Amino acid sequence: MAFSQPNQVWAYDFVQDKTRDGCKFRMLTVIDEFTRECLAIKVKRRLNNQDVLAVLSDLMVQRGAPDNIRSDNGSEFRAKALRK
């Protein structure tokens, strides 16, 4: 699929790491696939589907809804609320 303008496709995923003392944390990242701009990074010890909904809805208010949203099939992304 060729992208010809911003806001056509957003992609989002989780990245996990840990602090020097071994405590895990997760980052939800959202990028625009055309511009490669990072639209959001949400960092918490635990992230769930409500966090994903909040980040995406805030972005849609700011930028408008994209034509498509791409994600993997992680449990946070399979929630019925996200698909709506």
Buried (B, 14 or more C-beta within 10 A) or exposed (E): EEBEEBBBBBBBBBEEEEEEEEEEBBBBBBBBBBEEEEBBEBEEEEBEBEBBBEBBEBBBEEEEEBEEBBBEEEEBBEBEEBEE
